[in-house]
Amino acid sequence: VVPLNERKKRLTNYTSFLKIRKIIIEENIKVVHTHNTGPLLSSALAVAFLKRKPVFIHTDHARKYPDKARYMIGEKLASYLVDKIIAVSEETKENLIRFEKISPSKIDIINNGINKAKYDIQIDKEMKLREIGVEGFDYHIGLGVVLTEQKGIRYLIDAMPCILQIYPRTALIIAGDGPIRRDLEEQVSVKGLKYNTFFLGMRDDIPDLLQLLDIYVLPSEWEGLPLVILEAMAAKRCILTTNVGGIPIAIRSGHNGILVPPKDSDALSKAITTLLADKQYRDNLALRAYDDFINNFSVDKMVSSYEQYYSVFLDKLT
C-alpha cells in the first residue's frame, strides 16, 4: 500500500498522476483499477503519458446526477483511455450514458459483493444490548451508515411517532457519524423521541449490531447498490428500504424485503408497523434475502467477475 496524498499539502492532489505514473513504471504494473472520479482523473493523466499502457479498468459507484460539470467532462475525456468501465448497478450505467455520453459498449455491470462469514454470526443479543445501553425494548429497528442527507434518516425519525403509537417499546438504533448528526439529534429532541432513539456514533462492530435489529431500515433518497443492504442480507435481517437506484436489483418488494417510495414518512411507518406485527413474515423475508445474497452478491462472485476482466485484457497485452 502506497499512500499518494497528504491532506496537509494541498498541491499534492494536483500532482498525484506523477506519482502514479512513477509507480506504474517502477513496479511494472499490469492492471490499473480505479474507483470514482478523483482516482480516475489522476490515473488517466498518468496512463496518457506512458508508452506502454497497462490494462485500465474503472468502477463507477453511486452518485447523484447531474454531477458537477467539470467532473462529468473529465470523466468523459478519461473514458477514452479506459479499457472498460464497471457500473455497480443498471442505474449507474444509465446515468453514465445519459449525463456523460459514454458509449454503452464501454460499460458493463458487476454487482458489489461482500464476505458472508463476517455477517452470518450468532451473538448474545441481551449482552450486546446492555453493552450499548439499549435495554427494555420489545423491538429494535435501525441502520448503520454515514449520516448524510442522502440516507433519508430524517424521514425515518419523522415516522417514529406513528410507530410508537402502536408499538411504544420500539428502539431506533442509528450507528455511524456524519455531517448531519447534530441536526438529527435535534430533530429527535424536538419530537420527544430521546428515550427511544440511540445514536451510537462510529462503530467497528456493525456485524454484531445487525444481529440486534428486527428490521434494517435504509430510507435513502438515492443510491447505487449500497453495501449496507448486502450486509443486512448476509446477516439474515428483514430489510425495509426505498425504491431508488440499484436497490431493486437486490431487494424485490414482498419477496426478500419491502420497498417504499423515498421521502415518505407515512409509507415508512405503515411498512414498519406491518412488519412488526408479523414475525413469521419478517423471518421469511430475511431468509429469502439471505438466499438471494448467496446466489448473487457474494464476494467470491464479484472477485471472479473482476478476474475475468483482468484476464481478458491481459491476454490481449500478451
Protein Blocks (a to p, Z undefined) as FASTA:
>chain_A
ZZfbdfklmklmmmmmmmmmmmmmmnopabdcdedjklmmmmmmmmmmpfbdcddddddd
dddddddfklmmmmmmmmmmpmbdcdfbfklmmmmmmmnopafklpccddddddfklmmc
cddfklmmmmnopghiabdcdddddddfklommmmmmmmmmmmmmmmmbccddedddjkl
mmmmmmmmmnopmmmpccebjafklmmmmmmpmbdcdfbfbdcddfklmmmmmnopacdd
ddehjllmmmcghiloccddehilklmmmmmmmmmmmmklmmmmmmmmmmmmmmmmcfkl
mmmmmmmmmmmmmmmmZZ
